[in-house]
């Protein structure tokens, strides 16, 4: 089945200068209704580069086979039945003049090179890929630009895989920009991760149609990717005809500053959604701290769409004004305590939670983060009534926030309900 053409009647693509291209509902879409089902156009390892099987994308730790046809593509076994190393790519690789050792020694170039290779055997895919936003002007001469130049462009140039025109047009920088801006994180199926040294590492996949979804910190879709890397997009809540189809690019349980910083650095835009614009974050107070003067009030940023740690914060009860830099210093110290704590020490975690409750709003994102870290420790002691009650309490606290920042059908809510 061609997953990339399913359910087109539910969506249409619009254009505007500020959003480039975006997706809107072409009809009223019910909660839970399938919007999109799509196979990845490109699938590979993260920007750091680690070896995967070209066919099934299984991480390769030590034993590496080479495709018998092209003699270049690395495989988990000669009999691998994966479908991600197609015959046209195999032919293109064989004619490239490369040797398997070239890719084995420079794994970080593999995904950009496979993208570039599509122009030789799949012009339609290549043109679709190039139509995606790369933010070249914004990225030029930045740290990420220089890193890609040193570790990806230069090795490919030394292998004579780039033409003078490619270099003049910054084609590798454009490919890397498209990958950085448009890729989705794709988890490796557990049965394929084996004893990989870093099982938390994820793949990244380019899904051309799914990338058209705009961002909102309160999305209206839920994404899932199956073991064959096919992505399905369902409506997490009803979407009226003509409404934009949104996906949250970031972590919904982070504070406004942290979310906006992540989007600015990775996606090159400043989010101005209703949650980011609200000092209380829709009443969740995920970024708020307790007022030292009146004790009962919560302190919120005065200008939430600014660099909030360089502007003032105000208590909603007594109107006391605080400098943002002082808020930042306090949060940095508390974040450091989370990082330095023994993750297996339940008592230490509880003591840290009591300390956090002195300074932070009850649903502050650092408190939510700490509670999420503590829940697995309670699960090891569920024969203890206190541990069971504590786990249930923390899960309810997290769900209460998720119902606001990730309403409707929610994978995160489902996890906390189990």
PLY file of the C-alpha trace (Angstrom):
ply
format ascii 1.0
element vertex 418
property float x
property float y
property float z
element edge 417
property int vertex1
property int vertex2
end_header
0.00 0.00 0.00
1.17 3.51 -0.79
0.81 5.07 2.66
1.85 8.47 1.37
-1.46 9.06 -0.42
-3.96 7.89 2.19
-6.71 10.11 3.60
-5.91 13.14 1.41
-9.57 14.16 1.71
-8.95 15.13 5.34
-6.30 17.78 4.71
-5.08 20.41 2.29
-1.90 22.48 2.07
-1.84 26.29 2.22
0.99 28.77 1.79
1.86 32.03 3.55
5.02 34.06 4.02
5.26 33.58 7.79
4.47 29.85 7.90
5.81 28.86 4.45
3.53 25.84 3.88
1.05 24.47 6.38
-1.73 21.92 6.64
-5.39 22.62 7.37
-8.40 20.35 7.81
-10.34 19.90 4.56
-13.40 18.70 6.52
-14.50 18.35 10.12
-12.20 15.76 11.66
-13.36 13.74 14.65
-11.23 12.98 17.69
-9.21 9.84 16.97
-9.75 10.01 13.21
-6.80 9.10 10.96
-5.38 12.14 9.18
-2.24 10.75 7.61
-0.30 7.53 7.20
3.14 7.85 5.67
6.37 5.94 5.15
9.63 7.84 5.63
11.19 9.43 2.57
14.58 9.29 4.27
15.58 7.39 7.40
18.94 7.38 9.14
20.95 7.99 12.27
21.15 11.16 14.32
23.43 14.08 13.51
26.32 12.50 15.45
26.18 9.49 13.13
26.20 5.86 14.20
26.16 2.80 11.99
22.83 1.23 11.11
21.78 -1.45 8.67
20.85 0.23 5.38
17.89 -2.14 5.03
16.24 -2.55 8.47
17.99 0.32 10.34
19.18 -1.97 13.14
22.17 -0.42 14.96
25.46 -2.11 14.05
27.86 -2.45 16.93
30.57 -4.76 15.69
29.52 -7.34 13.12
29.00 -5.59 9.79
28.06 -7.19 6.49
28.20 -5.44 3.12
25.54 -5.56 0.42
26.62 -8.15 -2.16
25.17 -6.12 -5.03
26.70 -2.68 -4.51
29.52 -3.68 -2.15
29.02 -0.48 -0.15
25.85 -0.46 1.93
26.38 -1.84 5.45
23.92 -4.52 6.58
23.16 -6.45 9.74
23.19 -9.67 7.70
23.29 -10.68 4.05
19.78 -12.09 4.42
18.23 -8.97 6.00
14.68 -8.48 4.72
14.48 -4.75 5.42
13.16 -2.49 2.67
15.07 0.75 3.24
17.91 -0.03 0.81
16.03 -0.05 -2.49
17.39 -1.43 -5.75
17.78 2.02 -7.39
19.86 3.23 -4.42
21.95 0.08 -4.67
22.68 0.79 -8.34
23.49 4.44 -7.61
25.87 3.46 -4.81
27.63 0.93 -7.01
28.32 3.59 -9.66
29.55 6.17 -7.13
33.11 4.89 -6.92
32.90 4.57 -3.15
34.17 1.72 -1.05
32.45 0.36 2.05
35.38 1.52 4.19
34.70 5.14 3.18
31.31 5.05 4.91
32.43 2.87 7.81
35.11 5.42 8.69
32.79 8.44 8.41
29.31 7.36 9.58
28.14 10.98 10.01
28.10 11.50 6.21
25.86 8.53 5.44
22.42 10.09 5.84
23.22 13.37 4.00
24.91 11.34 1.26
21.90 9.04 0.89
19.72 12.14 0.55
21.98 13.55 -2.16
21.98 10.20 -3.93
18.20 10.33 -4.50
18.68 12.95 -7.23
20.25 10.20 -9.36
17.44 7.68 -9.12
14.28 9.40 -7.79
13.86 12.91 -9.14
10.36 13.28 -7.67
11.57 12.49 -4.16
14.61 14.73 -4.58
12.43 17.67 -5.63
10.03 17.09 -2.72
12.99 16.97 -0.36
14.45 20.21 -1.73
11.06 21.94 -1.34
11.38 21.67 2.44
12.62 24.60 4.54
16.36 24.64 5.39
16.78 28.15 6.89
20.12 28.54 5.12
20.35 32.30 5.65
19.77 31.96 9.40
22.21 29.08 9.80
25.06 30.45 7.67
28.39 30.74 9.51
26.89 29.53 12.79
28.42 26.76 14.90
26.15 24.14 13.34
27.03 25.37 9.84
30.76 25.15 10.54
30.35 21.73 12.14
28.52 20.36 9.09
31.18 21.89 6.86
34.00 20.17 8.74
32.47 16.78 9.46
30.15 16.21 6.48
30.91 18.51 3.55
34.69 18.22 3.67
34.76 14.37 3.91
32.32 14.12 0.98
34.43 16.60 -0.99
37.59 14.59 -0.31
35.83 11.49 -1.65
35.03 13.39 -4.88
31.31 13.03 -4.28
30.49 16.73 -4.69
30.66 18.79 -7.86
31.85 22.39 -8.03
28.21 23.38 -8.49
27.25 21.45 -5.33
29.86 23.37 -3.36
28.88 26.71 -4.86
25.20 26.10 -4.04
25.95 24.81 -0.53
23.99 21.67 -1.36
25.24 19.73 1.67
24.41 22.61 4.00
20.95 22.71 2.48
20.49 18.96 2.96
21.73 19.17 6.56
19.43 22.12 7.21
16.42 20.22 5.86
17.30 17.21 8.00
17.84 19.29 11.14
14.65 21.33 10.73
12.22 18.74 9.37
13.24 15.35 10.79
11.10 13.48 13.29
12.63 11.46 16.10
12.06 7.75 15.42
12.72 5.15 18.08
14.47 1.93 17.14
12.25 -1.13 17.80
13.49 -2.84 20.96
14.01 -6.17 19.23
16.48 -4.49 16.86
18.44 -2.48 19.41
20.31 -5.58 20.64
23.21 -4.69 22.92
23.85 -1.37 21.23
26.02 0.77 23.49
23.51 3.63 23.52
19.99 2.17 23.25
18.49 5.59 23.95
19.82 6.83 20.61
17.06 7.40 18.09
16.89 7.49 14.34
15.62 10.51 12.48
13.18 10.26 9.63
11.92 12.72 7.05
8.19 12.39 6.47
7.41 14.86 3.68
3.67 15.22 4.29
3.83 15.11 8.09
6.44 17.88 8.05
3.74 20.23 6.72
2.05 20.26 10.13
2.69 23.55 11.89
3.76 23.79 15.51
1.65 24.74 18.49
2.55 24.11 22.13
-0.96 22.66 22.50
-1.26 20.45 19.44
-4.34 18.77 18.01
-2.68 15.57 16.75
-0.98 12.46 18.09
1.82 10.75 16.16
2.94 7.14 16.31
5.52 5.17 14.35
5.29 1.38 14.00
8.12 -1.16 13.76
8.25 -0.67 9.99
8.73 3.08 10.57
5.32 3.94 9.11
3.97 7.09 10.77
0.28 7.54 11.54
-1.20 10.89 12.52
-4.54 10.93 14.33
-6.59 13.86 15.57
-6.14 14.10 19.34
-9.26 16.25 19.54
-11.94 17.44 17.08
-10.52 19.67 14.32
-13.11 21.85 12.51
-13.00 22.29 8.75
-10.47 24.99 7.87
-8.56 24.84 11.17
-4.80 24.36 11.06
-3.45 20.92 11.89
-0.83 21.25 14.63
1.82 19.07 16.16
3.87 20.04 19.21
7.52 19.95 18.09
8.80 20.12 21.66
8.26 18.77 25.17
4.84 19.84 26.46
6.02 19.46 30.08
8.76 22.08 29.82
8.38 25.74 30.75
7.77 28.49 28.21
11.34 29.77 28.08
12.75 26.26 27.65
10.24 25.37 24.92
10.79 28.58 22.98
14.57 28.27 23.28
14.43 24.71 21.91
12.32 25.85 18.95
14.52 28.86 18.26
17.72 26.81 18.25
16.41 23.78 16.37
13.56 25.06 14.20
14.52 28.74 13.80
11.30 30.43 14.83
9.82 32.09 17.91
6.60 30.49 19.11
3.83 32.97 19.93
1.03 30.48 20.59
-1.61 31.15 23.24
0.25 29.06 25.81
3.55 30.88 25.27
1.73 34.21 25.38
0.05 33.45 28.73
2.22 34.23 31.80
0.51 31.42 33.73
0.73 28.92 30.82
-3.02 28.29 30.68
-3.23 28.21 34.47
-0.71 25.37 34.85
2.03 27.67 36.21
4.68 25.32 34.82
7.23 28.16 34.97
6.00 30.07 38.03
7.81 30.39 41.36
6.51 31.22 44.83
6.62 34.78 46.09
8.98 35.27 49.02
7.14 38.34 50.26
3.51 37.26 50.49
4.09 33.48 50.48
0.70 32.81 48.85
1.33 34.43 45.47
2.88 32.98 42.34
5.47 34.98 40.43
5.15 35.01 36.64
7.10 36.72 33.82
5.79 40.21 33.06
6.52 39.83 29.34
6.24 36.09 28.55
7.32 36.44 24.89
10.55 38.20 25.84
13.80 36.72 27.11
12.10 36.29 30.47
15.31 35.88 32.45
16.43 39.34 31.32
13.13 41.07 32.13
11.05 41.40 35.27
8.71 38.91 36.96
5.68 39.95 39.04
3.76 38.32 41.87
0.12 37.86 40.85
-1.04 38.47 44.45
1.03 41.30 45.93
2.57 42.72 42.71
6.13 42.44 44.06
8.61 42.69 41.17
11.62 40.36 40.84
14.54 40.44 38.44
14.51 37.63 35.91
18.19 36.92 36.47
17.46 36.00 40.11
14.74 33.58 38.98
17.20 32.03 36.52
19.87 31.59 39.19
17.43 29.79 41.50
16.20 27.49 38.72
19.75 26.67 37.60
20.65 25.65 41.14
17.57 23.44 41.46
18.17 21.88 38.03
21.72 21.08 39.10
20.38 19.28 42.17
18.23 17.05 39.95
21.22 16.28 37.74
23.48 15.44 40.68
21.08 13.33 42.73
21.39 9.56 42.99
18.59 8.32 40.67
18.14 5.18 42.80
17.81 6.99 46.14
14.11 7.47 46.90
14.68 9.27 50.19
17.04 11.77 48.57
14.44 12.39 45.88
11.72 13.04 48.47
13.95 15.47 50.34
14.69 17.29 47.11
10.97 17.47 46.33
10.29 19.12 49.72
12.98 21.68 48.95
11.52 22.38 45.52
8.05 22.92 47.00
9.51 25.77 49.06
10.52 27.76 46.00
8.39 26.60 43.08
4.73 26.56 42.06
3.14 23.15 42.81
3.09 22.22 39.11
6.41 23.78 38.09
8.10 21.81 35.32
11.07 20.95 37.58
8.70 19.45 40.16
6.93 17.52 37.38
10.31 16.31 36.10
11.36 15.16 39.56
8.06 13.37 40.14
8.44 11.55 36.84
11.91 10.44 37.92
10.59 9.19 41.27
7.61 7.20 39.95
9.72 4.20 38.82
11.25 4.01 42.33
7.78 3.74 43.87
6.92 0.99 41.38
9.65 -1.16 42.94
7.89 -0.84 46.32
4.23 -1.25 45.39
3.65 -3.75 48.21
4.11 -0.73 50.47
0.79 1.15 50.79
2.60 4.47 51.12
4.57 3.86 47.91
1.40 2.93 46.03
-0.42 6.04 47.24
2.58 8.21 46.39
2.79 6.85 42.86
-0.93 7.39 42.30
-0.66 10.93 43.69
2.23 11.84 41.39
0.54 10.32 38.33
-2.62 12.30 39.08
-0.57 15.50 39.43
1.05 14.94 36.03
-2.24 13.98 34.33
-3.85 17.15 35.71
-1.25 19.20 33.82
-1.40 17.04 30.70
-5.15 17.53 30.38
-4.39 21.20 29.75
-1.14 21.12 27.74
-1.86 17.89 25.82
-5.67 17.61 25.80
-7.71 14.86 24.21
-6.04 11.63 23.11
-2.61 11.68 24.71
0.15 9.08 24.78
1.64 10.69 27.87
-1.69 10.57 29.69
-2.00 6.92 28.72
1.40 6.14 30.21
0.48 7.77 33.51
-2.87 5.95 33.64
-1.20 2.54 33.55
0 1
1 2
2 3
3 4
4 5
5 6
6 7
7 8
8 9
9 10
10 11
11 12
12 13
13 14
14 15
15 16
16 17
17 18
18 19
19 20
20 21
21 22
22 23
23 24
24 25
25 26
26 27
27 28
28 29
29 30
30 31
31 32
32 33
33 34
34 35
35 36
36 37
37 38
38 39
39 40
40 41
41 42
42 43
43 44
44 45
45 46
46 47
47 48
48 49
49 50
50 51
51 52
52 53
53 54
54 55
55 56
56 57
57 58
58 59
59 60
60 61
61 62
62 63
63 64
64 65
65 66
66 67
67 68
68 69
69 70
70 71
71 72
72 73
73 74
74 75
75 76
76 77
77 78
78 79
79 80
80 81
81 82
82 83
83 84
84 85
85 86
86 87
87 88
88 89
89 90
90 91
91 92
92 93
93 94
94 95
95 96
96 97
97 98
98 99
99 100
100 101
101 102
102 103
103 104
104 105
105 106
106 107
107 108
108 109
109 110
110 111
111 112
112 113
113 114
114 115
115 116
116 117
117 118
118 119
119 120
120 121
121 122
122 123
123 124
124 125
125 126
126 127
127 128
128 129
129 130
130 131
131 132
132 133
133 134
134 135
135 136
136 137
137 138
138 139
139 140
140 141
141 142
142 143
143 144
144 145
145 146
146 147
147 148
148 149
149 150
150 151
151 152
152 153
153 154
154 155
155 156
156 157
157 158
158 159
159 160
160 161
161 162
162 163
163 164
164 165
165 166
166 167
167 168
168 169
169 170
170 171
171 172
172 173
173 174
174 175
175 176
176 177
177 178
178 179
179 180
180 181
181 182
182 183
183 184
184 185
185 186
186 187
187 188
188 189
189 190
190 191
191 192
192 193
193 194
194 195
195 196
196 197
197 198
198 199
199 200
200 201
201 202
202 203
203 204
204 205
205 206
206 207
207 208
208 209
209 210
210 211
211 212
212 213
213 214
214 215
215 216
216 217
217 218
218 219
219 220
220 221
221 222
222 223
223 224
224 225
225 226
226 227
227 228
228 229
229 230
230 231
231 232
232 233
233 234
234 235
235 236
236 237
237 238
238 239
239 240
240 241
241 242
242 243
243 244
244 245
245 246
246 247
247 248
248 249
249 250
250 251
251 252
252 253
253 254
254 255
255 256
256 257
257 258
258 259
259 260
260 261
261 262
262 263
263 264
264 265
265 266
266 267
267 268
268 269
269 270
270 271
271 272
272 273
273 274
274 275
275 276
276 277
277 278
278 279
279 280
280 281
281 282
282 283
283 284
284 285
285 286
286 287
287 288
288 289
289 290
290 291
291 292
292 293
293 294
294 295
295 296
296 297
297 298
298 299
299 300
300 301
301 302
302 303
303 304
304 305
305 306
306 307
307 308
308 309
309 310
310 311
311 312
312 313
313 314
314 315
315 316
316 317
317 318
318 319
319 320
320 321
321 322
322 323
323 324
324 325
325 326
326 327
327 328
328 329
329 330
330 331
331 332
332 333
333 334
334 335
335 336
336 337
337 338
338 339
339 340
340 341
341 342
342 343
343 344
344 345
345 346
346 347
347 348
348 349
349 350
350 351
351 352
352 353
353 354
354 355
355 356
356 357
357 358
358 359
359 360
360 361
361 362
362 363
363 364
364 365
365 366
366 367
367 368
368 369
369 370
370 371
371 372
372 373
373 374
374 375
375 376
376 377
377 378
378 379
379 380
380 381
381 382
382 383
383 384
384 385
385 386
386 387
387 388
388 389
389 390
390 391
391 392
392 393
393 394
394 395
395 396
396 397
397 398
398 399
399 400
400 401
401 402
402 403
403 404
404 405
405 406
406 407
407 408
408 409
409 410
410 411
411 412
412 413
413 414
414 415
415 416
416 417
